[in-house]
Amino acid sequence: MTAIPQVFGKTVDGHTRCEHYSTELDIIAIRFACCGRYYPCHLCHSECTDHPPQQWPRARWHQKAILCGNCWTELTVETYQGVDACPECTASFNPGCKAHSSYYFAVG
């Protein structure tokens, strides 16, 4: 059995929701490229670490960096960027997250 990755930050429930983003659709955590730790959002990372965040470079989008807080499936950045719901459990993701994807993923 695969271990569930630990999610750091100011989580408020068992589905990776945090103090900053806690709607029904806020069920992902992002493994930050700088430290390799999963956080629910960029604000949690900033408040809980002593280093600046780094974007996932396009050349590394094939690596698993997104955690579905519903079924705990890890997705690649590429897969996550192309879906609106978890391909494993079909839980919907917050479409608003794409509006600030530049915090996490480099373009080009």
N, C-alpha and C positions, 0 to 999 in steps of 0.2 A: 504494500500500500504506500502511495506517495504521500509525503508529509505536506500539510497545508502551509504555505509560506506565511511568515509572520508579517502583520501589517502594523507599522509604526504610526505614531501621530495621535491626533485627538479624535479617535474613533468613538462613536456613540452607540454602535450596535454591532452585531455579528455579521453584517453584510458590507462592511468597509465604509459605511456612511460616517461622516465626521461633523464636527461642530460647524464647519463652514458650508458644507453641501450635504443636506440630509433629506432630500426628497425621495420618493419611492424609487425613482430611476437612478439615483446616485449610488450605484453598486459596483463601482470598479475601484481598484487601487493601481497606482502606477509604480513600477520599479524604476527608481531614478537612476539615470546613467552614471551619475557622479558617485554614488555610494552603494548601488545595488540593493537598496532597501525599498520595500513597498510602502508608499504613503497614499492616503486617500486623495490628497490634492497638493498643489504647490504651496498653499498657505501652511498646511501641516508640516511640510518639509522645512519651510523657512523658520517656523516657530520651534522646531524640534532638533535642528542640526546647527552646526557651527561652520557650515560651508555653503557657498552658493550652488543652486541647482545647475545642472548641465542638461542640454537637450540631447535626445537620442539622435545621433547622426544618421542620415538616410542610409548609409552603408550598413548599418546595424539593425535596420527595421525587421530583419528576418529572425531576430532574437525575441524570446518571450519576455514581455515587459508589462503586460496588462493582466490583472487578476480579476476575474468575475467574482464578485462578492456573493453571488447567489449559489453557484455550484463549485467555485474554487478552481475553475479551469484557467490555466495560463494561456494567454494569446500572444502572438507576435504583434508588433506594432503594425505591420502590414495588414494582418487580418483585422485588427481592431479598427484601423482607418477605413476599411471597406464594409463595415457592418453597422447596423443600428441595434442589434441584439446579439446576445451570446450565441455562437453557433452550436454550442453544446446543449444548453438548457433553454434557449430561446427567450431568456429574460431580457427585457428592453433596457437599453442604456440611455442615459440622458443625452438627447441630441444637442443640448446647449454646451456640452463638453467640447465639441468640435470648434466652438467659437474661440476657445483659448488653448487649442492644441499646440500653438507655437510656444507655450510655456514648457512643453514636454518634448516636442518632436521638431527637429530641424527640417527645413524644406530644401530640397536640392542636393 
